[in-house]
Amino acid sequence: MEVVLGVDLGTSAVKVSAVDREGKIVAQQSEAYSLNQPEPGYSEQNPEDWVTGTTAAIDRLIKVDGIKPDEITGISYSGQMHGLVLLDDHNQVLRPAILWNDTRTTEQCKEILDTMGQDFIDITRNVPLEGFTLPKLLWVKENEPELFNNVSVFLLPKDYLRYRMTGKIAMEYSDAAGTVMLDEENKTWSTKIADAFDLSQTIFPPLIESIGFAGTIGDTYAKFSGLKTTTKIYGGAADNAAGAIGAGILSSNQVLSSIGTSGVVLKYEDNADVDYKGALHFFNHAIPNKFYTMGVTLAAGYSLSWFKKTFSADQDFTEFVNAAGDSTVGANGLLFTPYIVGERTPYPDGDARGSFIGIDGTHNKADFTRAVLEGIVFSFKDIMRIFAEKGSNFDTVVSIGGGAKSPLWLQIQADVFNKKVVTLKNEQGPGLGAAMIAAVGVGWFDSLSDCAQKFVSYDQEYVPGSGNVEKYEKMYQLYKQVYGQTAEISHKLMEYRRNNL
């Protein structure tokens, strides 16, 4: 038996999947690690934990699941995006990695726009946000100057893990795009950005394609892990790019609707011609010379879990969601905006806060639950509206995550989006995408599209109901007005909380 390994390096754990030529996951192991928050807004991890966690998972695949090292043909990766890993001239880690969800860099984001303005957005195709890598790099430069003087190269989480396994330094394009230091259209590090912020070109790692050959298992790691030095390693991808591949989002007629703690709407783009002017994230894809656009709802599934925990903690989750079916389309005139931890797209506003609008004495728990489900989907429609405004069309939505586990919620998506919504038979997300990259790398398939035909299978299909579409469009037009009419109140309430803690 031949297998490839897909290593999904997440924020709370690493999951390693062994996948055969038929696309079947024959074994899977995971290992958790800790998240450190030394100060409010800080989020850090020890990169060594990623290495030891991955090695422990691979060790169990070999010793517990019986995967033989010489059966492992290739390995690739999906990685948490944006995290900053700094190495010295001996390739030793200089400080804990600063992660994607670290928010200490508000001043640096302002500095970037004050310094470069629209020029920065034109080069990177993105607005600088706290989650991205460049603001973190500038924070270290300004707040830890002695340490920064010892920086030889920076990497992202899965690229550091790959370095430890191969001994070779590189970064692949889909993750490099999320640093907001890449000239995305020309696929080079931007000298203009480096010069504007006095960053030496020497700290920027070499760039490779996601399906590019990155080396073989190094001698040291082979002794450490039990893997063979003949095992081939491939670049891998940012988690959202890998997740899109694992969901079969490989053509411009499809959009991914992913409802996890946060929510992601992701669209494949054939070329760089479409310009969203920073309104959406625009990144290089794992597919060579292709791109994807992405919008984020910060509290998608989190809004639902918060509501359940607060008002229905003892109820079974499936029963809790299904009870929303006792309400009506439009939740009997009740609207919910899911801005309970701020918002990202289309309103990059950390102080935005959620609302229930239209409450009266006739509303019951089913109405409130349905309003939460609908509000999350309305927030996704906000993102899809940006696609439409740029003439970027699609006809199919692939739904994954929590939103794909409820027939009611899937039908709400089809009705609100007015698009066909489909689910996956074997939803494995970024880990499967990573394995698919390795499968193409070792030559099992000629392309990721060919691989998807074998590895990705669709399941249920939901189509819009014409009467519901019209009703939801009326509710959505009201939903769109809520942010503009509540933002100032939210900001003043947040100011009150800060001053009265």
N, C-alpha and C positions, 0 to 999 in steps of 0.2 A: 504493500500500500504506500502510495505517495501522498504527502500532505504539505500544505503551506500553513504558516502561522500568521494570524492577524493579531497584532498587539495593540489593544485599545488602551492608551494611557490617559485615564481620566483624572478628575480632580480629587476624588475620594478613593479610587482604587484603579488597579490595572487588571484588565481581563484579556486572557490569551486564548484564542480559538484555533483549534486544528481543523482544517477544512480539506476534504478530499476533492478529487477531480470532478465529482458530480455536484459540488457545491454543498455537500452535507457536512455539518459540524459534527465531527466524530468524537471530539473531546473538548472540554473547556475548563479552565481554571482561572481563579482570580485571587488577588491579594490586596487588602486595604492598607492605606497609610494615612498618616495624620496631616491635618491642616493647622498651621500655626497662625494665630492672630495676635501678635504682640502688642498692638495698639488698635484703637477703633479705626476701621477703614483699611487696616493692613491685612494682607493675606499672603502667606509665604509657605514654601515647602522646602525640605531638604532633598536636592536632586539624587542623593545617594539612595533615598527611600524608593525612588522609581526603579533604580537598578536592582536593588535587593528584592523588591516586590515582583518585578518581572521575572527575575531568576527563580524565585520561589515558585511562581506559577508554572514556568517551563519545567522545573524540576518535578513537580507533581504530574504534569502531563506525561513525563517520561516514566516516573516510578510508580505512579498510581494508575494512570490510564493506559500505560503500556505502549505509548508512542515511541518508536525506536528512533534514536538520533539520526540514523542514516535514512530514515523515511522522510525527514523534514527537508524538503527541497529548497524552500525559500521562505523568507520572513519579511513582512513589511508592517507599517505602523499607521495608527490614527492617534493624533495627539491633541490634548487640551491646547488651545491657541494662546498666543500673545505672551506667555510667561517668559520672564527675562532670566537667563542663566549666564553668569559672567565667569570667564575662565582667565587664568593668568598665563604667562608664557610657558608654563609647564603643563598647561591644560588642567590645572587644579581649580576647583570651584572656589570663588572668592567670597561669596555670601549666599544666604538662602535665596532661592528663586522667588521673584515677585510675580504673583499669579494674575490671571485675567480678571479676577473679581476683586482686585486690590484697587481702592479708590483714592489713594493719597495724592494723585497727580493732577488735580484740578488746575493748579497754577501753571503747571507745565503745558497742559492742553491750551490754556489761554496764551501762553508764551509762543507756542507754535503758530497759532493763527495771527497773533500780533506781529510776528516776525515775517511770515510768508503769505498769509492771507489766502486768496483764491489760488495762487500759484501752487500751494501745497495740495489743495483739493484736486487741481488739474493733473498733478503728477501722480498722486497716490489713488485718486478717485474716491477718497474717503475724508470725512471730517475727523480730526483727532479727538479721541475719547479716552477716558481714564483707563479703560481696559487694554488699550493697545500698547505696543512695546516701546515705541519711541518716547512717549512721555515718561515711562519708567526709567529708561536709559538716562534721560535728562535729569530726572530726580536724583539718581545716584551720582551723576556728574556734579550736581549742585550741592547735594547734602552729604556725600561721602567722597570728597575729592581725592583724598589719599588713596583710598581703595580704587577709585576709578582710574587713577594713573597707572595702576597695575593690570588693567584690563588688556588682554591680548586678543580676545574674540568673544562675541556674544552668540548664544544659541537659544533655541526654543526647546521646550521640554522633550518632545519625542526625538528631536535632532541630537540632544545631549545623550539620550538613551542609546540611540543608534551609534553615536561616537564611541560610547563605552563598549558596545558589542563588536564594533569593527576596527576601532582605532583611527577612524578617518573622520575629519571635520567637514561638514556640509550642511546646507539647509535647502529644503525643496520649496518650489515656488508658491504652492497654495498657502503654506504657513508663512513664508517670507512676506506675502502680500499683507498679512495681518500685523506685521510690524509697523506699517505705514512709513516704511523707508524705501520701498520698492517703487521704481518707475514701472507701473503695471503693464502698460501697453508695450514698452520696449524690453521688459523682463531683465532689467539690470538694477543694481543698487543705484539710487539717485545721488549723484555727486553734488547736485544742487542742495539737497536736504542736508547731506553730510557737512558741506561747507557752511551752510547757514547756521548750524549749531556746533561748529568746531569739533566735529567727530572725525577721527582718523579713518581713512579708507581701510587701514590694515585690520580693523576690528570686525569688518564685515566678512562673513564666511562665504566660501564658494557656493554657487547655486547649482542645483540639479533638478531634473524632472521628478515628479512623484513616482513614475514607473521606471526611473533611471536606476541603473546598477550602482550601489553605494559601497560595494566591497563584500567580503566574506567575514565569517566569524573569526575574530582575532585569536591568537594563541592564548592570551591571558583569559579571555572570556570563555574560551572552549574548556579550559581547565576548571573554571569557576562554575560553569553551567552544565557541562556534559554534552554540549552541542558539538557538531563536527566543524572543522575549519573549512570544509568544502561547502557549507550551507551559504547560499547567496542571499544578500540583503538588498532591499530596494527602498527608495526614498521615503515613501509613505505620504501622508496627507494630513492637513488640518482636520480636526474632528468633523466640522460641518461639511467639508468637501468629501471626506471618506463616507460620512453618513448619506450624502446624496448619491454616491456611487452604490452603496449598499442598498439603497431604495430604488435604484434603477433610474435616477434622474439624469439622463444622458442625452436628452433632446430638448429643444426649445419649446415644445408644446406641453411640457410637464412642469409642475410646481410642487415642492415639498411643503407639507403642513405638519410641523412637528410640535406636539404639545408635551413638553416636559415641565420641569419646574419653571423654566422660562419657555418661551415659544419662539419658533423660527419659521419664517416663510422664505424659501430658497428657490431661486429660478436659475436654470442653466442658460447661459448666453453663448451664442456661437462666436461672437467677436466683440471687440472693444468699442464698436461704433456707438452703442447706446450709452448715453451719459446721464446719470441720475443726479449729477451735481452734488454728490455727497448725501442726498436724501436717503439712500440705501448704501449698505456696505457693498463694495464691488471688489471682488478678489479673483486672482488667478485660480483656475480649477486644477484638480489633479490630472485631468485630461490635457495633454500637451496643447498649448495655444488656444485653450478654451477658458471661459470665465464663468463665475456665478455671482448673482446678486442676492442680497439677504437683508431682511428686516427682522427686528427682534422685539417681542413683547416681553418685558422683564418678568412679569408675574402672570404667566399663563396658567399652567397647572397649579402653581403655588396659590393663586387666588381661590381655586376650588378647594384645595387641601386646607387653606386657612379657614374658609367658610365652614367646611365640614367639622374641622377640629373645634371651632368656636361654638357652633350651633347644633352639631349633630354627631358628637364624638363617639357615641356608643352604637351608631347605626352601621350596618354593613355597607361598604363603599359602593358596591354594585347596586344594592337596593336604594341607597341614597341618591345616586345619579338617576336611576330609572324612575324614581318618584317625580322627577321633573317632568315626566310625560303626563302627569296629572294636571299640569298647567297648560297654557295655550301658546301658539306661536306669538312671540312678542311678550311672553310672561305677563299677560293681562295688563299691558301698558307700563311695565317696570323695566328700567334700564340700569345696567351696571357697567362701570368703567373700571378695568383691571389695573389701575395705576397704584397699587397698594405699596409698591417699593420704588415709586418713580416710574419713568417710562423711557424707552430708547427710540422706537420708530412708530409713528413719524414725528413724535415729540421728544427730542432729547432733553428731558427735564427731570433731574433727579429729585426735585421737590414736588412734582405732580403727585396727587393722591386720588384714590379711587372714590367713587360715589355710587350710591343707589339713588336714582332719580325717578320720581313718580309714585312714591309710596303712599298708599291709602289704607284705610281700615279693612278693606276686603282682601288684601294680599295675604297669602299663607306661605309656609316654608317651601312648598313646591314652586311657587312663583319666584321666590328669591333664588332658589337653586337653578331654575331655568334661566333666570336673568344673568347669573354668573356664567353659565355655559354659553349663552348667546353673546354676552359681553366680550368674552375671550375671542370668540369667532369674529365679532365685529372688529376687534383690534387687529386681527389678521387681514380682514378686508381692507382696513386702512392701508396696510402694506401693499396689498394687491392693487389698490387704486393707483398707487404710484407707478406700477407696471403699466396699467392701462393709459395713464396720462402720457407716457412715453411711447405709446403705440406698441408695447411689447405684449403680444397675445399668447394665450395658452388655453387648452381645452380640458386638461386633466389635472386633478390634484391628488397626489399620493399622500395619504394620511398615516402618520406613525406616532408612537408615544401614547400617552393616556387618551388622547382624542380618538384613537383608532380602536379602543377597547369597548366603546359604547355605541351600539347601533343608533340610539337616539342622537348622540352627539355627532356621529357621522352624517346623519340625515340633516341635522342643523347646518353642518358645514356645506353640504351640497346645496341647500336652499339659500343660505346667505351668500355663498360665492357664486351661485348660479352656474356651477360647473359640475361635471362628473367627478366623484370622489371614489378612489379605490384604496384598498388595504393590501398588505403583504401577507403571504402565507407563512413566511418564516422571517419575522422581523428581527434582525440582529444589528442593524444600524452601522455605526462606524467600524466596529470590529470586522464585520463581513466585508465592508469596503476595503479595509486594510488587507484582508486575505485576497480579495480580488486583484488588488495591485500586485501582490506577490505572484498570483497565478498568471497574470499577464507577463510579469517580469521573467518568470522561469520558462515561458514559452508554451504554457498550456493553451493559451488563446492569443490571437493576433492583436486584439484590442479589448478595452474595457467594455465596449458595446457587445462584442462577441461573448465575453465572459458573463455579462448581465443576462443574456438570453438563456444561459445555463443555470446561473446561480440565483437569479431573482424571479420570483413567481408572484403574480397578483392573485388576490382572493376575492373578497366581496366588492361589489360595485353599487354605489348610491347615486341616483340621478335626481336633479332638482324637481320638486313638485311645483307646478306653475302657480297655483294659488298662494303657496307659502312664499315663493320668491317675491311676489308683489308685496306681501305683508312685511317681509323682512326688509325690503328696500325702503319702505316708509319708516320703519324703526331705525334703520341705519342712518338715514338722513337726519334724524333727531340725535342719534348717538354722536355723529360727527360734530355737533354743536357743543357738546358737553365740555370738552377740554377748554375751548376758548372762553367759555363762560364761567368756569370754575378754577382756572389756573391761578388767578390772583388770590382768590380765597385760600387755595391750597398753600401757596407760598407764605401767606400771612399766618396761617395755622402752624406751618412748620417753624416759622420764626418764633411764634409764641412758645412752641414746645422746647425749642433750643434755649430760650431765655428763662424757662420755668422748670427745667429739669432739676 
